């Protein structure tokens, strides 16, 4: 898989790290095996610190500056847990 990575995030005490393309697509990786856990589209856009993973590596939050809001996703499945479209110009 080849893509231009624009974002990276990890938590200190978990085995997950996230990478993301220029906009939208997030990839979740196992830091020990380098295996892809999941990939999914989000509200993420370019610039700033707009991607984060929780401490146990089970969920991630992504945000948009341009007005698409903020959302939380389950890392193992990529499914959206919640979304707030009313939050604008976010940095995490």
N, CA, C and O atoms as CSV, one atom per row, in Angstrom:
chain,resi,resn,atom,element,x,y,z
A,1,UNK,N,N,0.845,-1.164,0.000
A,1,UNK,CA,C,0.000,0.000,0.000
A,1,UNK,C,C,0.897,1.236,0.000
A,1,UNK,O,O,1.818,1.344,0.810
A,2,UNK,N,N,0.626,2.148,-0.897
A,2,UNK,CA,C,1.393,3.390,-0.973
A,2,UNK,C,C,0.430,4.574,-0.882
A,2,UNK,O,O,-0.548,4.649,-1.626
A,3,UNK,N,N,0.712,5.478,0.018
A,3,UNK,CA,C,-0.056,6.704,0.114
A,3,UNK,C,C,0.793,7.751,0.802
A,3,UNK,O,O,1.800,7.430,1.434
A,4,UNK,N,N,0.386,9.004,0.678
A,4,UNK,CA,C,1.111,10.097,1.312
A,4,UNK,C,C,0.559,10.308,2.707
A,4,UNK,O,O,-0.562,10.786,2.880
A,5,UNK,N,N,1.355,9.947,3.699
A,5,UNK,CA,C,0.938,10.075,5.090
A,5,UNK,C,C,1.065,11.531,5.524
A,5,UNK,O,O,2.125,12.138,5.373
A,6,UNK,N,N,-0.021,12.089,6.064
A,6,UNK,CA,C,-0.038,13.466,6.543
A,6,UNK,C,C,-0.211,13.562,8.051
A,6,UNK,O,O,0.101,14.596,8.643
A,7,UNK,N,N,-0.704,12.504,8.681
A,7,UNK,CA,C,-0.966,12.505,10.115
A,7,UNK,C,C,-0.466,11.200,10.716
A,7,UNK,O,O,-0.469,10.160,10.057
A,8,UNK,N,N,-0.036,11.263,11.972
A,8,UNK,CA,C,0.317,10.061,12.724
A,8,UNK,C,C,-0.041,10.318,14.186
A,8,UNK,O,O,0.138,11.426,14.693
A,9,UNK,N,N,-0.547,9.291,14.855
A,9,UNK,CA,C,-0.916,9.434,16.266
A,9,UNK,C,C,-0.745,8.100,16.966
A,9,UNK,O,O,-0.931,7.044,16.361
A,10,UNK,N,N,-0.395,8.149,18.232
A,10,UNK,CA,C,-0.298,6.959,19.063
A,10,UNK,C,C,-0.518,7.357,20.512
A,10,UNK,O,O,-0.441,8.533,20.866
A,11,UNK,N,N,-0.788,6.377,21.330
A,11,UNK,CA,C,-0.879,6.595,22.770
A,11,UNK,C,C,0.340,5.934,23.402
A,11,UNK,O,O,0.889,4.983,22.847
A,12,UNK,N,N,0.756,6.422,24.534
A,12,UNK,CA,C,1.991,5.975,25.152
A,12,UNK,C,C,1.986,4.501,25.533
A,12,UNK,O,O,2.999,3.823,25.360
A,13,UNK,N,N,0.888,3.995,26.040
A,13,UNK,CA,C,0.871,2.640,26.590
A,13,UNK,C,C,-0.007,1.662,25.825
A,13,UNK,O,O,-0.612,0.781,26.437
A,14,UNK,N,N,-0.094,1.788,24.515
A,14,UNK,CA,C,-0.889,0.827,23.756
A,14,UNK,C,C,-0.106,0.370,22.528
A,14,UNK,O,O,0.912,0.967,22.177
A,15,UNK,N,N,-0.573,-0.666,21.894
A,15,UNK,CA,C,0.140,-1.236,20.761
A,15,UNK,C,C,-0.440,-0.788,19.422
A,15,UNK,O,O,-0.244,-1.458,18.408
A,16,UNK,N,N,-1.156,0.343,19.410
A,16,UNK,CA,C,-1.802,0.839,18.198
A,16,UNK,C,C,-1.206,2.186,17.813
A,16,UNK,O,O,-0.924,3.025,18.668
A,17,UNK,N,N,-1.019,2.374,16.510
A,17,UNK,CA,C,-0.741,3.718,16.027
A,17,UNK,C,C,-1.571,3.973,14.782
A,17,UNK,O,O,-1.935,3.043,14.063
A,18,UNK,N,N,-1.865,5.237,14.536
A,18,UNK,CA,C,-2.724,5.631,13.425
A,18,UNK,C,C,-1.927,6.437,12.429
A,18,UNK,O,O,-1.065,7.231,12.804
A,19,UNK,N,N,-2.215,6.233,11.162
A,19,UNK,CA,C,-1.705,7.095,10.113
A,19,UNK,C,C,-2.902,7.530,9.285
A,19,UNK,O,O,-3.937,6.864,9.269
A,20,UNK,N,N,-2.751,8.651,8.600
A,20,UNK,CA,C,-3.858,9.140,7.788
A,20,UNK,C,C,-3.332,9.829,6.541
A,20,UNK,O,O,-2.258,10.430,6.539
A,21,UNK,N,N,-4.116,9.722,5.494
A,21,UNK,CA,C,-3.809,10.386,4.242
A,21,UNK,C,C,-4.102,11.876,4.366
A,21,UNK,O,O,-4.401,12.378,5.449
A,22,UNK,N,N,-4.010,12.558,3.256
A,22,UNK,CA,C,-4.242,13.998,3.198
A,22,UNK,C,C,-5.594,14.357,3.815
A,22,UNK,O,O,-5.679,15.282,4.623
A,23,UNK,N,N,-6.618,13.656,3.454
A,23,UNK,CA,C,-7.947,13.867,4.022
A,23,UNK,C,C,-8.694,12.535,4.125
A,23,UNK,O,O,-8.519,11.643,3.295
A,24,UNK,N,N,-9.501,12.423,5.125
A,24,UNK,CA,C,-10.511,11.376,5.330
A,24,UNK,C,C,-10.012,10.014,5.763
A,24,UNK,O,O,-10.387,9.563,6.845
A,25,UNK,N,N,-9.191,9.335,4.988
A,25,UNK,CA,C,-8.860,7.926,5.245
A,25,UNK,C,C,-7.882,7.788,6.414
A,25,UNK,O,O,-6.829,8.426,6.433
A,26,UNK,N,N,-8.249,6.940,7.397
A,26,UNK,CA,C,-7.398,6.648,8.558
A,26,UNK,C,C,-7.046,5.164,8.531
A,26,UNK,O,O,-7.893,4.319,8.244
A,27,UNK,N,N,-5.785,4.860,8.833
A,27,UNK,CA,C,-5.294,3.486,8.905
A,27,UNK,C,C,-4.847,3.213,10.335
A,27,UNK,O,O,-4.114,4.013,10.917
A,28,UNK,N,N,-5.281,2.095,10.908
A,28,UNK,CA,C,-4.922,1.708,12.269
A,28,UNK,C,C,-3.998,0.501,12.200
A,28,UNK,O,O,-4.318,-0.500,11.559
A,29,UNK,N,N,-2.851,0.601,12.861
A,29,UNK,CA,C,-1.806,-0.411,12.771
A,29,UNK,C,C,-1.465,-0.981,14.143
A,29,UNK,O,O,-1.592,-0.299,15.160
A,30,UNK,N,N,-1.029,-2.242,14.158
A,30,UNK,CA,C,-0.466,-2.840,15.358
A,30,UNK,C,C,1.020,-2.514,15.356
A,30,UNK,O,O,1.733,-2.901,14.430
A,31,UNK,N,N,1.494,-1.816,16.367
A,31,UNK,CA,C,2.876,-1.354,16.411
A,31,UNK,C,C,3.872,-2.492,16.598
A,31,UNK,O,O,5.042,-2.347,16.245
A,32,UNK,N,N,3.431,-3.620,17.145
A,32,UNK,CA,C,4.322,-4.763,17.369
A,32,UNK,C,C,4.476,-5.646,16.135
A,32,UNK,O,O,5.563,-6.159,15.872
A,33,UNK,N,N,3.399,-5.827,15.381
A,33,UNK,CA,C,3.426,-6.730,14.224
A,33,UNK,C,C,3.428,-5.990,12.888
A,33,UNK,O,O,3.645,-6.597,11.840
A,34,UNK,N,N,3.187,-4.685,12.927
A,34,UNK,CA,C,3.092,-3.846,11.717
A,34,UNK,C,C,1.936,-4.264,10.816
A,34,UNK,O,O,1.931,-3.961,9.623
A,35,UNK,N,N,0.961,-4.957,11.385
A,35,UNK,CA,C,-0.203,-5.383,10.617
A,35,UNK,C,C,-1.292,-4.316,10.661
A,35,UNK,O,O,-1.474,-3.633,11.668
A,36,UNK,N,N,-2.004,-4.190,9.555
A,36,UNK,CA,C,-3.121,-3.266,9.465
A,36,UNK,C,C,-4.309,-3.849,10.229
A,36,UNK,O,O,-4.742,-4.968,9.954
A,37,UNK,N,N,-4.829,-3.090,11.184
A,37,UNK,CA,C,-5.985,-3.520,11.976
A,37,UNK,C,C,-7.272,-3.160,11.256
A,37,UNK,O,O,-8.170,-3.989,11.110
A,38,UNK,N,N,-7.352,-1.898,10.803
A,38,UNK,CA,C,-8.538,-1.428,10.094
A,38,UNK,C,C,-8.198,-0.164,9.318
A,38,UNK,O,O,-7.172,0.474,9.555
A,39,UNK,N,N,-9.070,0.179,8.398
A,39,UNK,CA,C,-8.981,1.447,7.683
A,39,UNK,C,C,-10.396,1.929,7.426
A,39,UNK,O,O,-11.296,1.125,7.183
A,40,UNK,N,N,-10.595,3.237,7.478
A,40,UNK,CA,C,-11.942,3.771,7.341
A,40,UNK,C,C,-11.898,5.252,6.997
A,40,UNK,O,O,-10.906,5.933,7.257
A,41,UNK,N,N,-12.982,5.742,6.410
A,41,UNK,CA,C,-13.133,7.157,6.084
A,41,UNK,C,C,-13.683,7.906,7.283
A,41,UNK,O,O,-14.489,7.375,8.047
A,42,UNK,N,N,-13.237,9.155,7.440
A,42,UNK,CA,C,-13.640,9.989,8.567
A,42,UNK,C,C,-13.879,11.421,8.099
A,42,UNK,O,O,-13.862,11.694,6.899
A,43,UNK,N,N,-14.102,12.335,9.041
A,43,UNK,CA,C,-14.259,13.758,8.746
A,43,UNK,C,C,-12.912,14.484,8.705
A,43,UNK,O,O,-12.868,15.692,8.475
A,44,UNK,N,N,-11.834,13.766,8.924
A,44,UNK,CA,C,-10.494,14.346,8.984
A,44,UNK,C,C,-10.189,15.214,7.761
A,44,UNK,O,O,-10.539,14.864,6.634
A,45,UNK,N,N,-9.528,16.352,8.005
A,45,UNK,CA,C,-9.001,17.130,6.899
A,45,UNK,C,C,-7.568,17.546,7.209
A,45,UNK,O,O,-7.066,17.315,8.309
A,46,UNK,N,N,-6.925,18.154,6.241
A,46,UNK,CA,C,-5.500,18.463,6.312
A,46,UNK,C,C,-5.209,19.616,7.275
A,46,UNK,O,O,-5.998,20.553,7.405
A,47,UNK,N,N,-4.064,19.524,7.941
A,47,UNK,CA,C,-3.558,20.610,8.769
A,47,UNK,C,C,-3.843,20.402,10.241
A,47,UNK,O,O,-4.821,19.749,10.606
A,48,UNK,N,N,-2.998,20.952,11.078
A,48,UNK,CA,C,-3.216,20.921,12.512
A,48,UNK,C,C,-3.125,19.522,13.100
A,48,UNK,O,O,-2.826,18.546,12.412
A,49,UNK,N,N,-3.391,19.463,14.385
A,49,UNK,CA,C,-3.421,18.186,15.098
A,49,UNK,C,C,-4.872,17.760,15.233
A,49,UNK,O,O,-5.564,18.162,16.168
A,50,UNK,N,N,-5.323,16.949,14.296
A,50,UNK,CA,C,-6.725,16.593,14.232
A,50,UNK,C,C,-6.989,15.092,14.313
A,50,UNK,O,O,-8.035,14.624,13.864
A,51,UNK,N,N,-6.060,14.340,14.876
A,51,UNK,CA,C,-6.256,12.905,15.038
A,51,UNK,C,C,-5.625,12.484,16.366
A,51,UNK,O,O,-4.524,12.917,16.704
A,52,UNK,N,N,-6.330,11.641,17.111
A,52,UNK,CA,C,-5.827,11.186,18.418
A,52,UNK,C,C,-6.353,9.786,18.693
A,52,UNK,O,O,-7.421,9.401,18.217
A,53,UNK,N,N,-5.579,9.030,19.473
A,53,UNK,CA,C,-5.985,7.680,19.888
A,53,UNK,C,C,-6.068,7.664,21.411
A,53,UNK,O,O,-5.237,8.273,22.085
A,54,UNK,N,N,-7.076,6.965,21.960
A,54,UNK,CA,C,-7.206,6.922,23.419
A,54,UNK,C,C,-6.115,6.041,24.032
A,54,UNK,O,O,-5.404,5.342,23.310
A,55,UNK,N,N,-5.983,6.074,25.344
A,55,UNK,CA,C,-4.892,5.426,26.047
A,55,UNK,C,C,-4.803,3.928,25.892
A,55,UNK,O,O,-3.704,3.374,25.929
A,56,UNK,N,N,-5.931,3.249,25.717
A,56,UNK,CA,C,-5.864,1.794,25.575
A,56,UNK,C,C,-5.927,1.335,24.118
A,56,UNK,O,O,-5.975,0.135,23.848
A,57,UNK,N,N,-5.928,2.278,23.187
A,57,UNK,CA,C,-5.872,1.940,21.771
A,57,UNK,C,C,-7.134,1.344,21.187
A,57,UNK,O,O,-7.073,0.623,20.192
A,58,UNK,N,N,-8.285,1.632,21.790
A,58,UNK,CA,C,-9.535,1.063,21.291
A,58,UNK,C,C,-10.355,2.043,20.461
A,58,UNK,O,O,-11.204,1.627,19.674
A,59,UNK,N,N,-10.108,3.342,20.629
A,59,UNK,CA,C,-10.888,4.352,19.913
A,59,UNK,C,C,-9.988,5.488,19.439
A,59,UNK,O,O,-8.935,5.754,20.019
A,60,UNK,N,N,-10.425,6.147,18.375
A,60,UNK,CA,C,-9.715,7.328,17.914
A,60,UNK,C,C,-10.716,8.443,17.670
A,60,UNK,O,O,-11.889,8.199,17.387
A,61,UNK,N,N,-10.234,9.660,17.783
A,61,UNK,CA,C,-11.034,10.848,17.514
A,61,UNK,C,C,-10.370,11.590,16.371
A,61,UNK,O,O,-9.150,11.760,16.358
A,62,UNK,N,N,-11.166,12.029,15.417
A,62,UNK,CA,C,-10.675,12.822,14.303
A,62,UNK,C,C,-11.537,14.068,14.174
A,62,UNK,O,O,-12.718,14.065,14.523
A,63,UNK,N,N,-10.927,15.131,13.668
A,63,UNK,CA,C,-11.645,16.394,13.581
A,63,UNK,C,C,-11.397,17.064,12.239
A,63,UNK,O,O,-10.448,16.743,11.523
A,64,UNK,N,N,-12.268,17.990,11.927
A,64,UNK,CA,C,-12.173,18.774,10.703
A,64,UNK,C,C,-12.118,20.247,11.071
A,64,UNK,O,O,-12.827,20.692,11.974
A,65,UNK,N,N,-11.290,20.996,10.385
A,65,UNK,CA,C,-11.244,22.439,10.580
A,65,UNK,C,C,-12.277,23.133,9.702
A,65,UNK,O,O,-12.847,24.156,10.083
A,66,UNK,N,N,-12.507,22.570,8.537
A,66,UNK,CA,C,-13.326,23.241,7.535
A,66,UNK,C,C,-14.833,23.108,7.755
A,66,UNK,O,O,-15.612,23.611,6.945
A,67,UNK,N,N,-15.256,22.453,8.813
A,67,UNK,CA,C,-16.674,22.459,9.116
A,67,UNK,C,C,-17.384,21.131,9.086
A,67,UNK,O,O,-18.608,21.098,9.208
A,68,UNK,N,N,-16.657,20.012,8.925
A,68,UNK,CA,C,-17.330,18.714,8.902
A,68,UNK,C,C,-17.473,18.116,10.295
A,68,UNK,O,O,-18.044,17.034,10.433
A,69,UNK,N,N,-16.976,18.780,11.325
A,69,UNK,CA,C,-17.191,18.341,12.695
A,69,UNK,C,C,-16.078,17.499,13.280
A,69,UNK,O,O,-14.918,17.587,12.879
A,70,UNK,N,N,-16.474,16.670,14.254
A,70,UNK,CA,C,-15.549,15.805,14.987
A,70,UNK,C,C,-16.254,14.468,15.205
A,70,UNK,O,O,-17.468,14.434,15.403
A,71,UNK,N,N,-15.494,13.360,15.169
A,71,UNK,CA,C,-16.121,12.051,15.354
A,71,UNK,C,C,-15.170,11.093,16.062
A,71,UNK,O,O,-13.949,11.243,16.007
A,72,UNK,N,N,-15.764,10.107,16.727
A,72,UNK,CA,C,-14.999,9.050,17.387
A,72,UNK,C,C,-15.292,7.742,16.680
A,72,UNK,O,O,-16.428,7.472,16.290
A,73,UNK,N,N,-14.232,6.916,16.517
A,73,UNK,CA,C,-14.356,5.642,15.808
A,73,UNK,C,C,-13.770,4.511,16.633
A,73,UNK,O,O,-12.800,4.701,17.368
A,74,UNK,N,N,-14.367,3.333,16.505
A,74,UNK,CA,C,-13.828,2.119,17.095
A,74,UNK,C,C,-12.663,1.663,16.221
A,74,UNK,O,O,-12.841,1.474,15.018
A,75,UNK,N,N,-11.490,1.485,16.791
A,75,UNK,CA,C,-10.306,1.162,16.011
A,75,UNK,C,C,-10.366,-0.237,15.404
A,75,UNK,O,O,-9.911,-0.431,14.277
A,76,UNK,N,N,-10.907,-1.200,16.111
A,76,UNK,CA,C,-10.907,-2.572,15.591
A,76,UNK,C,C,-11.819,-2.751,14.383
A,76,UNK,O,O,-11.547,-3.592,13.528
A,77,UNK,N,N,-12.895,-1.974,14.300
A,77,UNK,CA,C,-13.851,-2.130,13.203
A,77,UNK,C,C,-13.919,-0.925,12.269
A,77,UNK,O,O,-14.346,-1.048,11.121
A,78,UNK,N,N,-13.497,0.242,12.764
A,78,UNK,CA,C,-13.621,1.473,11.987
A,78,UNK,C,C,-14.997,2.108,12.080
A,78,UNK,O,O,-15.231,3.162,11.488
A,79,UNK,N,N,-15.906,1.487,12.809
A,79,UNK,CA,C,-17.265,2.031,12.895
A,79,UNK,C,C,-17.294,3.305,13.732
A,79,UNK,O,O,-16.537,3.450,14.692
A,80,UNK,N,N,-18.175,4.221,13.356
A,80,UNK,CA,C,-18.317,5.482,14.068
A,80,UNK,C,C,-19.075,5.252,15.370
A,80,UNK,O,O,-20.140,4.633,15.369
A,81,UNK,N,N,-18.530,5.748,16.481
A,81,UNK,CA,C,-19.157,5.649,17.791
A,81,UNK,C,C,-20.084,6.840,18.003
A,81,UNK,O,O,-21.216,6.679,18.458
A,82,UNK,N,N,-19.599,8.035,17.673
A,82,UNK,CA,C,-20.412,9.247,17.742
A,82,UNK,C,C,-19.832,10.312,16.831
A,82,UNK,O,O,-18.679,10.230,16.407
A,83,UNK,N,N,-20.649,11.312,16.537
A,83,UNK,CA,C,-20.239,12.404,15.658
A,83,UNK,C,C,-20.932,13.691,16.099
A,83,UNK,O,O,-22.094,13.679,16.506
A,84,UNK,N,N,-20.196,14.806,16.011
A,84,UNK,CA,C,-20.763,16.131,16.292
A,84,UNK,C,C,-20.424,17.045,15.126
A,84,UNK,O,O,-19.282,17.485,14.993
A,85,UNK,N,N,-21.388,17.328,14.294
A,85,UNK,CA,C,-21.157,18.187,13.135
A,85,UNK,C,C,-21.186,19.665,13.499
A,85,UNK,O,O,-20.810,20.505,12.681
A,86,UNK,N,N,-21.625,19.997,14.708
A,86,UNK,CA,C,-21.735,21.391,15.116
A,86,UNK,C,C,-20.418,21.961,15.654
A,86,UNK,O,O,-20.324,23.168,15.873
A,87,UNK,N,N,-19.408,21.128,15.871
A,87,UNK,CA,C,-18.116,21.602,16.375
A,87,UNK,C,C,-17.239,21.937,15.167
A,87,UNK,O,O,-17.012,21.088,14.305
A,88,UNK,N,N,-16.753,23.166,15.110
A,88,UNK,CA,C,-15.995,23.646,13.960
A,88,UNK,C,C,-14.590,24.072,14.359
A,88,UNK,O,O,-14.341,24.378,15.525
A,89,UNK,N,N,-13.673,24.093,13.398
A,89,UNK,CA,C,-12.308,24.600,13.558
A,89,UNK,C,C,-11.573,23.943,14.728
A,89,UNK,O,O,-11.030,24.617,15.604
A,90,UNK,N,N,-11.574,22.622,14.716
A,90,UNK,CA,C,-11.030,21.843,15.842
A,90,UNK,C,C,-9.543,21.548,15.704
A,90,UNK,O,O,-9.052,21.289,14.605
A,91,UNK,N,N,-8.841,21.587,16.807
A,91,UNK,CA,C,-7.517,21.011,16.989
A,91,UNK,C,C,-7.601,20.188,18.257
A,91,UNK,O,O,-8.130,20.659,19.264
A,92,UNK,N,N,-7.090,18.968,18.228
A,92,UNK,CA,C,-7.212,18.076,19.385
A,92,UNK,C,C,-6.079,18.261,20.354
A,92,UNK,O,O,-6.030,17.587,21.383
